[in-house]
Amino acid sequence: MTFRISALQAEQFADFLPLTDIELEPHSVQRITVDAKPGFPCRVSLKEADIGETVLLLNFVHHNHSSPYRSSHAIYVCESARQAFPLANTIPDVLQSRLISVRGFNSKHNMVMADVAEGSELSDIIQGFFNNMSIAYLHLHNAKQGCYVARVDRT
């Protein structure tokens, strides 16, 4: 079975880019200069931000459904991010080196399965989740911080 990991769409964050730090405050968005690598994974490019690069730190509703599992968390988006389009059955490097929480949701947007795996084992874990036909899609989170990384769909 094939799968595809999807990054967040850059246009979702475009309105924040021209704003000053003061103008970002009412949106609870912070502009940060990256001072360590790894540590600032961009959800649009699915890459680690480089030291000296500027990122936006904001709360993002990643599971925006009428479900008890509706959820949001803090994410980073590089101001210079180029949209990622990972190939089928490919795990981006930003996921390979992290402990990842995998959450499987059904068509009613309820979580029906969850696990934690090293990023290097992620492909096998995803395949195992999708062997369960009640799972419609997956969400990947950084297991330690709990923040959303990407969505996974069957292709």
C-alpha positions in Angstrom: 0.0 0.0 0.0 1.3 3.4 -0.9 1.0 6.6 1.3 1.8 10.2 1.0 2.9 12.7 3.7 1.4 16.2 3.2 2.9 19.4 4.6 0.8 22.3 5.6 0.1 24.7 2.7 2.2 27.9 2.6 -0.8 30.1 1.7 -2.4 29.4 5.1 0.3 31.6 6.7 0.9 34.2 3.9 -1.1 36.9 5.7 1.3 36.8 8.6 4.5 37.3 6.6 4.3 41.1 6.0 3.2 41.9 9.5 5.5 43.5 12.0 6.1 41.8 15.4 3.6 44.3 17.0 1.0 43.4 14.4 1.5 39.7 15.0 0.8 40.0 18.7 -3.0 40.1 18.5 -2.8 36.8 16.5 -0.6 35.2 19.2 2.1 34.8 16.6 5.8 35.3 17.4 8.7 35.8 15.0 11.8 34.0 16.2 15.4 33.9 14.9 16.6 30.3 14.8 19.5 29.8 17.2 19.9 26.0 17.0 19.7 23.2 14.5 17.8 20.9 14.9 15.0 22.5 16.9 12.8 24.4 14.5 11.0 22.1 12.1 9.0 23.9 9.5 5.6 22.5 8.8 5.5 23.9 5.2 8.9 22.9 3.9 9.2 19.8 6.2 12.8 20.8 6.8 14.8 22.0 9.8 15.2 25.8 9.8 18.8 27.0 9.5 20.5 29.0 12.2 19.8 32.7 11.6 16.6 32.0 9.6 13.3 33.6 10.8 10.4 31.4 11.7 6.8 32.1 12.9 5.7 30.4 16.0 1.9 30.1 16.2 -0.9 28.0 17.4 -2.4 25.9 14.6 -5.7 23.9 14.6 -4.5 20.8 12.9 -7.6 18.6 13.5 -10.4 21.0 12.8 -13.4 18.6 12.8 -16.6 18.2 14.8 -15.1 15.5 16.9 -13.9 15.1 20.5 -10.4 15.0 19.0 -10.5 18.5 17.7 -7.0 19.8 18.4 -4.4 22.5 18.1 -0.8 23.1 19.1 2.2 25.3 18.5 4.1 24.9 15.2 6.9 26.6 13.4 6.7 28.0 9.8 9.8 29.4 8.1 9.2 32.8 6.6 11.2 31.7 3.5 9.6 28.2 3.3 9.2 26.5 0.0 6.2 24.2 -0.2 7.1 20.5 0.3 5.6 17.8 -1.9 7.1 14.6 -0.6 7.0 11.7 -3.0 4.8 8.7 -2.2 6.3 6.3 0.4 8.9 8.9 1.3 9.7 10.0 4.9 11.2 13.5 5.0 14.5 13.9 6.8 12.9 16.1 9.4 10.9 13.1 10.6 13.7 10.5 10.3 15.6 11.7 13.4 12.7 12.2 15.8 10.4 10.2 18.0 7.1 10.4 16.3 3.6 9.9 17.6 1.3 8.4 15.0 -2.4 8.8 15.4 -4.9 7.0 13.1 -8.4 8.6 12.6 -11.5 7.1 11.1 -13.9 8.7 8.6 -15.8 10.3 11.6 -12.5 11.9 12.7 -12.2 9.9 15.8 -8.8 8.4 16.8 -8.9 4.6 16.6 -5.3 3.7 16.8 -2.1 5.4 18.1 1.6 4.5 18.5 5.0 6.0 19.0 8.0 5.1 16.7 11.4 6.3 15.9 11.3 8.2 12.6 13.6 5.6 11.0 10.8 3.0 11.5 8.0 5.3 10.4 7.4 3.7 7.0 6.7 0.3 8.5 4.4 1.8 11.2 2.4 3.8 8.6 2.0 0.6 6.5 0.7 -1.2 9.6 -1.8 1.5 10.4 -3.2 1.5 6.9 -3.6 -2.3 7.1 -6.5 -1.4 9.4 -9.2 -0.4 6.9 -11.1 1.6 9.5 -8.3 4.2 9.4 -9.0 7.0 6.9 -5.9 9.1 7.6 -3.0 9.6 10.0 -1.6 12.6 11.9 2.1 12.7 12.8 3.3 14.6 15.9 6.6 15.1 17.5 6.2 12.8 20.4 8.1 14.7 23.0 6.7 18.2 22.4 3.3 16.9 21.1 3.2 19.4 18.2 1.7 18.5 14.9 4.0 17.7 12.0 2.1 16.4 9.0 -0.9 14.3 7.6 -0.6 11.0 5.9 -3.1 9.6 3.4 -3.3 6.4 1.4 -2.6 7.0 -2.3 
